[in-house]
Amino acid sequence: MAEPITLQVEGMSCGHCVRAVTNAIQALDQAAKVDVDLAAKRVVAATSLPRADLVRAVEEEGFAVKG
């Protein structure tokens, strides 16, 4: 598995947001390990997916990815 990918995600504020982001990433890679830090607005995903795929999946859930 590749190095974990870190995304700064704006708009996350609750457990539903955590589940939405986690499920969106795991829909593309069931084996992905996803850690969400609401306070830091950070998502770290251990996956072999390219970063662009993660960004697209998170943005399709209605969140903005910064940087």
Residue pairs with C-beta under 8 A, 6 or more apart in sequence:
1 31
1 46
1 47
1 48
2 47
2 48
4 44
4 45
4 46
4 47
5 44
5 45
5 47
5 49
5 51
5 54
6 42
6 43
6 44
7 42
7 43
7 44
7 45
7 51
7 54
7 55
7 58
7 65
8 41
8 42
8 65
8 66
8 67
9 21
9 41
9 42
9 43
9 58
9 63
9 64
9 65
9 66
10 41
10 63
10 64
10 65
10 66
11 17
11 62
11 63
11 64
12 18
12 21
12 36
12 38
12 41
12 63
13 38
14 38
17 36
17 38
17 63
18 36
18 38
20 61
20 62
20 63
21 34
21 36
21 43
21 58
21 61
21 63
22 34
22 36
24 57
24 58
24 60
24 61
25 32
25 34
25 43
25 45
25 47
25 49
25 54
25 57
25 58
26 32
26 34
27 57
28 47
28 49
28 53
28 54
28 57
29 47
29 48
29 49
31 47
32 45
32 46
32 47
32 49
33 45
33 46
33 47
34 43
34 44
34 45
34 46
35 43
35 44
35 45
36 42
36 43
37 43
37 44
43 54
43 58
45 54
47 54
55 65
58 65
59 65
